[in-house]
Amino acid sequence: MKWDRWRSESVWMDWRASCVAVEAEDTNMRCHRFAKVLCIALLSSVGCGERPPLTLDLTRLGAVFPNDSYTNGLTLNGLTLNGLTLNGLTLNGLTLNGITLNGSGTTQSVQVPRPVDLGRVAFAGMMSDAGPLSAGALNGSVLEGMRGTQRFSGADMRGVRLEGTLLNGMAIPLRIDDVAVDSTGTTMYSIAILSDTGPVPLCGESNGVPIPSIALAGYWDLSSTHVNDNASFTFGCINAAIGKCVLWGYKPWATAEECRHHQCKTRNLSDWHRACVRAVRADYCGDGISHTRSGTLINVYDPLSIQATSNPGWDIEAEWRGDGAACINHTRWVTANTAIPLTDLAYVKQVCPDRLAEQGHRCDPDKSIYNTQFGFNRPPQDRPLIRNESPQYQ
C-alpha cells in the first residue's frame, strides 16, 4: 500500500510546521494506527487594523484531506458555532427536525437527526466597502461582481459581505476575509460569519487558522442533492464533502476525456463531483443521511483515473452516482451513527433495498457499467461514476 494514494475522511493539519506526522485510531476495541509524514506549508495571518488580512499559503496544503458527515462543512454541531448569536437568535448545536422512517409492515418509527448546514449564498446583495455589487457570477471557482464599470474578482472581493441561508431557512450574514489560489488554479476563500459578538470562521479553524472554502455554482439541499440555481451559489469547506471532492480533482466546472476503442467523449466533472459527495458521506440512499464517521479510511477511484486505486486489498463497498449508491456490497460501518437505532444495513434495507448488490453484475469488478468498457455509452446520471473500497468497520 502506498500512503500517498490513500484518502482519509478526516484531517489533521498543523499549520505551524512544515512537516507533520499523522496518526489516527478508531474508537472501537481494536485500534488501527496509521502514520505518514506530510510536508505542508504555513497558513499564516498578518495583523493589520480592525480586520486583519489572512494570507493563505496554499502551495503546501496538507495532503490528508478533511471530512465530516457534513455536506458543506458549517459546524453547527456544538463546536464552532455553539452558542453563537445572530440577531439575537442562538445557534446552540441546532439541528433540523430530521426524517422519520416508517418501517414497512411494522409500526417502527425512527427519527434521524440532520445537522444544520450552509445552503445557498445569494449573488444579489453582495456589498463591498464601496457599495453594492451587481452581476454576481462564478467563473469556475472565481466569484465576480460589478460596481458600475469596475469588475470585482479575486483579491478585489476581500471584505465583500454576502447573504447566506442555512438549510433550515435561517439567514446568515457572511464576509469574504481573504482570497487565494492553490497550485491547481482553484480559488479559495476565507469566509467569516458575522455574528453579534464578532466574526467567526465559517469552516472552523485548525490551530487558530481559518479553514478555507471553495465557491461552487448552485447549492445542495436537505437531501444533499445539488440544485442548479442561477441566483445563488455555495461555499464548500475543504474540511467537508463538497470542498474535499474538489481537492480530489473532481472540479464541477471542468471536463475530462474518457476514451474507448479510439473514441473519446468529453465528460463534465460536475457529475463525478456529485457522485463523490455521496461517496465521501456514505450517503447510500441519496437522502442526505450519512453513514460514516470522521477518520474512516476508504479507497476511492474512478474510470477517468482522476483518482487511482491504492490497492489496499479491501472489498468493493459501493459504486456511486449523483443520487447515491448505484449498488452496495457492504456498508462502511456496521453502525456509523449510534443516534440511529438501526444498523446501516438495516437502514438501507428499509429505505432503499433495491440498491443492494444481490443480483446481476452490479458492483462486479469486471462487468459493472462503472467500467468504461460497458458504461461508455450510458448517460452519466444512469451509470456509476465512482467506486470505493473499505473494510467493514465495527
C-alpha positions, 0 to 999 in steps of 0.5 A, spaced: 500 500 500 502 506 498 500 512 503 500 517 498 494 514 494 490 513 500 484 518 502 482 519 509 475 522 511 478 526 516 484 531 517 489 533 521 493 539 519 498 543 523 499 549 520 505 551 524 510 546 521 512 544 515 512 537 516 507 533 520 506 526 522 499 523 522 496 518 526 489 516 527 485 510 531 478 508 531 474 508 537 472 501 537 476 495 541 481 494 536 485 500 534 488 501 527 494 506 527 496 509 521 502 514 520 505 518 514 509 524 514 506 530 510 510 536 508 505 542 508 506 549 508 504 555 513 497 558 513 499 564 516 495 571 518 498 578 518 495 583 523 493 589 520 487 594 523 480 592 525 480 586 520 486 583 519 488 580 512 489 572 512 494 570 507 493 563 505 499 559 503 496 554 499 502 551 495 503 546 501 496 544 503 496 538 507 495 532 503 490 528 508 484 531 506 478 533 511 471 530 512 465 530 516 458 527 515 457 534 513 455 536 506 458 543 506 462 543 512 458 549 517 459 546 524 453 547 527 454 541 531 456 544 538 463 546 536 464 552 532 458 555 532 455 553 539 452 558 542 453 563 537 448 569 536 445 572 530 440 577 531 439 575 537 437 568 535 442 562 538 445 557 534 446 552 540 448 545 536 441 546 532 439 541 528 433 540 523 427 536 525 430 530 521 426 524 517 422 519 520 422 512 517 416 508 517 418 501 517 414 497 512 409 492 515 411 494 522 409 500 526 417 502 527 418 509 527 425 512 527 427 519 527 434 521 524 437 527 526 440 532 520 445 537 522 444 544 520 448 546 514 450 552 509 445 552 503 445 557 498 449 564 498 445 569 494 449 573 488 444 579 489 446 583 495 453 582 495 456 589 498 463 591 498 466 597 502 464 601 496 457 599 495 453 594 492 455 589 487 451 587 481 452 581 476 454 576 481 457 570 477 462 564 478 467 563 473 469 556 475 471 557 482 472 565 481 466 569 484 465 576 480 461 582 481 460 589 478 460 596 481 458 600 475 464 599 470 469 596 475 469 588 475 470 585 482 474 578 482 479 575 486 483 579 491 478 585 489 472 581 493 476 581 500 471 584 505 465 583 500 459 581 505 454 576 502 447 573 504 447 566 506 441 561 508 442 555 512 438 549 510 433 550 515 431 557 512 435 561 517 439 567 514 446 568 515 450 574 514 457 572 511 464 576 509 469 574 504 476 575 509 481 573 504 482 570 497 487 565 494 489 560 489 492 553 490 497 550 485 491 547 481 488 554 479 482 553 484 480 559 488 479 559 495 476 563 500 476 565 507 469 566 509 467 569 516 460 569 519 458 575 522 455 574 528 453 579 534 459 578 538 464 578 532 466 574 526 467 567 526 470 562 521 465 559 517 469 552 516 472 552 523 479 553 524 485 548 525 490 551 530 487 558 530 487 558 522 481 559 518 479 553 514 478 555 507 472 554 502 471 553 495 465 557 491 461 552 487 455 554 482 448 552 485 447 549 492 445 542 495 439 541 499 436 537 505 437 531 501 444 533 499 442 533 492 445 539 488 440 544 485 442 548 479 440 555 481 442 561 477 441 566 483 445 563 488 451 559 489 455 555 495 461 555 499 464 548 500 469 547 506 475 543 504 474 540 511 467 537 508 464 533 502 463 538 497 470 542 498 474 535 499 471 532 492 474 538 489 481 537 492 480 530 489 480 533 482 473 532 481 472 540 479 464 541 477 466 546 472 471 542 468 471 536 463 475 530 462 476 525 456 474 518 457 476 514 451 474 507 448 476 503 442 479 510 439 473 514 441 473 519 446 467 523 449 468 529 453 465 528 460 463 534 465 466 533 472 460 536 475 457 529 475 463 525 478 463 531 483 456 529 485 457 522 485 463 523 490 459 527 495 455 521 496 461 517 496 465 521 501 458 521 506 456 514 505 450 517 503 447 510 500 440 512 499 441 519 496 437 522 502 442 526 505 443 521 511 450 519 512 453 513 514 460 514 516 464 517 521 470 522 521 477 518 520 474 512 516 479 510 511 476 508 504 479 507 497 476 511 492 477 511 484 474 512 478 474 510 470 477 517 468 483 515 473 482 522 476 483 518 482 487 511 482 486 505 486 491 504 492 490 497 492 489 496 499 486 489 498 479 491 501 472 489 498 468 493 493 463 497 498 459 501 493 459 504 486 456 511 486 452 516 482 449 523 483 443 520 487 447 515 491 449 508 491 448 505 484 449 498 488 452 496 495 456 490 497 457 492 504 456 498 508 462 502 511 460 501 518 456 496 521 453 502 525 456 509 523 451 513 527 449 510 534 443 516 534 440 511 529 437 505 532 438 501 526 444 498 523 446 501 516 444 495 513 438 495 516 437 502 514 438 501 507 434 495 507 428 499 509 429 505 505 432 503 499 433 495 498 433 495 491 440 498 491 443 492 494 448 488 490 444 481 490 443 480 483 446 481 476 453 484 475 452 490 479 458 492 483 462 486 479 469 488 478 469 486 471 462 487 468 459 493 472 457 499 467 462 503 472 467 500 467 468 504 461 468 498 457 460 497 458 458 504 461 461 508 455 455 509 452 450 510 458 448 517 460 452 519 466 446 520 471 444 512 469 451 509 470 456 509 476 461 514 476 465 512 482 467 506 486 470 505 493 473 500 497 473 499 505 473 494 510 467 493 514 468 497 520 465 495 527 
